[in-house]
Amino acid sequence: MLLPDTVPVARHTSHADYRMGDLKLGCIAVLTDLRRYLQVPFDCLVKCVGAGPSQPDLQWIRNNLTKCKILTDNKSGLQWTDFTPPATSKESKENEFKPLGHIIAEILAEVPDHRVSFLANPNGTPLSERNNTSRPDGYLVLSNEKTKPKIHWFDIAVPFEFKKGQDIESL
């Protein structure tokens, strides 16, 4: 039974247009369902979030990560020192991807003025104005003292979902 002041709202993401696979129609459906969202010009986004490092900076970062033994350069190429390929490991997903937190923290430490931090296996679901109970395995969250106690989906720059395999069962 609906409460008297609750008005049912049809979701555009439930319509056939959204499920047809047309990316443009899908984006419009999602934005329509959100009703309210932040729209930021691309140049402002790049300035605020940060553009990618230059090629010399990338080389400098790579050299520093190699010196710190986070990254290993051997016969088979570059590899993360503490990270075993998930498909060959018998560890649980949580334990298998735990070294990524340290690796990402070291990468971020090399990037000047980074505005994100990495959280792995968060205990809580990010806040949402919608009834969204999904919880990513980790995420890059915008660094802000106000957001530390409670993370909102708007504060998440990049969500991570870790999979041990690349087959259909892993999805």
Buried (B, 14 or more C-beta within 10 A) or exposed (E): EEEEEEEEEEEBEEEEEBEEEEEEBBEBBBEEBEEEEEEEEEEEEEEEEBEEBEEEEEEEBBEBBBEEEBBBEEEEEEEBBEBEEBEEBEEEBEEBBBBBBBBBEBBBBBBEEBBBBBBBBBEEEBEEEEEEEEBBBBBBBBBEEEBEEEBEBEBBEEBBEBBBEEEEEEE
